[in-house]
Amino acid sequence: MRGPRSFFFDITTTSVWRGHSVGIIRVEQELARRVRKFLGSDANFCFYDKPAGTFRIVRAEYAARILADTARLPMVRPLMLGGGPLDTGIPGIQSDVAAQLGTTAVETVTADAALGTAIGLDPSVTIISGGSRIDQDIERIGKLRAETGFNYISVVHDLTPVNLPHYNRPGAQTVGLFAALVRIANGYICNSAATLRDLIAYCEQNGLPTPHASIFPLGSDFPVSAPVAAELPGDLAGKNIVLMVASLQPRKNHRTAYEAWYHGILAGTIDPGTDRLVFVGARSWRLDDLLNEIALNPVTRESIVVLRDVSDAALQLLYRAAALVIVPSFHEGYGLPLAEAFGYGKVCVTSGAGALSEIGTGFRIDIDPRDTIRWSATISELLRDPAKRSRIEASIRQNYRPTTWDMSAEIFFTAVRDIALRSHP
């Protein structure tokens, strides 16, 4: 036998997600859509059934529905596995479209209707995880691997929960969880050189063997089947839009963006009548005070717009309409919105933190994430100087080479095959 015969791509994280694709969800979904293109028609999808403590095949009909373009739907995919975000108790499988639209009709099916039998795990099987480790019982998976010898390959998106715990919610991924992951996987595929450095440093600091790991860049293009929205969401038509696409959590640093905007209005360099700061992202944790401040501040509340559950179609239109895109994060494992923004030829102001320094070198404008005054001055200058923006945009369009998801997936699945063959030559 030359290498594992069976590949299963784990779509647990996507399956239980509520809403449009963002961050890790988009990564898992885009890679899953290309599994058979690069691993062959025999590759399948699986779901980690936590109560049973095993991986189960996802039936083809439901895999197709789970991976469908969210832009084709009014709010979310037509099928979810589980009762809520990252909940894999799966007492049943339900479509929450109607519920999220404010109606009461909710389609439900049994778990067994969507999931097939448990996978017969042995050394010929490779499980590929492209999602989040929060939603899986990593210790139990480790025991499964020790008992059966199957191959386990995992994407590492970032190590911020252990390196920057003060920016994460209490009870997030722990040092012990990452240690367990490092011990059980045959290999790792990191989304950036910065994440790979963090992984190696983590292993060295915790006395763990340096794992076999490689890097793949994330794609930045949207599904070709996703239409462009007919109009901008909110009251944004005709406005000068400064766009920030990031989940609403402390690490993304919405605070600096807000304070810079507030300062600009007070200084008279930002016009609250014509300029808009637009936050696009799912509400996560520890940002309630800031959101309340934004809502109550009479100086800024009319010019700061917070949009949640934005479709791919609407997001594409926002990128196109934006005067500039800002990414003031304290750290990023990759920074997908930055790559997407450059793909649209947009002027981007960033913190340059973590993996942001690897995207668009020579095109970014980098500012310390805590330098509120400089952020305000730079945003104000770019808003008031369309000629400067046009020069930067022209340079990006001419010289920047975006990575497509096809390119990303080819690198990723080549690494998957390499790791599998190394494990079972």
Number of C-alpha atoms within 10 A of each C-alpha: 7 9 18 19 13 18 24 25 24 25 26 30 26 28 28 25 23 22 21 21 23 22 16 17 21 19 23 24 22 24 23 24 16 16 22 15 14 17 18 12 9 11 16 21 23 26 27 24 22 17 11 10 14 19 25 22 21 28 17 14 10 18 22 14 15 23 19 17 22 21 22 16 13 14 19 26 25 20 26 27 32 22 18 15 16 20 18 22 16 19 12 16 22 20 20 24 23 16 12 15 12 8 10 11 12 12 14 13 13 13 16 13 13 20 22 16 13 17 15 13 19 16 18 19 21 26 24 23 23 27 25 20 20 14 17 20 17 17 16 14 21 17 12 18 18 11 11 14 16 22 25 24 23 24 24 24 22 22 21 19 18 18 14 12 16 12 19 19 14 12 8 13 18 16 15 11 17 19 17 16 21 21 17 20 20 20 24 25 25 26 24 26 19 21 23 22 12 19 22 16 14 20 18 12 9 10 10 14 11 14 15 14 19 19 19 20 22 28 22 20 18 18 14 7 10 16 15 17 16 9 12 17 15 10 10 19 11 10 17 20 24 25 23 25 25 24 20 23 20 19 20 21 22 22 20 19 25 21 17 23 31 22 20 21 19 14 13 10 17 24 18 22 10 12 22 24 25 21 22 20 19 19 17 13 14 15 15 13 9 15 16 10 13 22 15 12 11 10 15 22 14 16 24 21 20 17 15 14 18 20 24 22 21 20 19 21 18 26 24 15 20 21 23 23 25 26 28 29 24 19 22 25 22 26 25 23 19 25 24 22 25 24 21 20 24 27 27 25 21 22 24 24 22 20 19 26 19 16 20 19 11 11 19 22 15 18 18 15 22 16 13 20 14 14 27 23 18 17 22 21 15 18 21 15 10 12 11 14 18 16 11 17 21 15 14 21 15 9 13 18 11 21 16 16 21 18 14 19 24 18 18 24 20 13 20 24 17 14 24 26 13 13 16 14 11
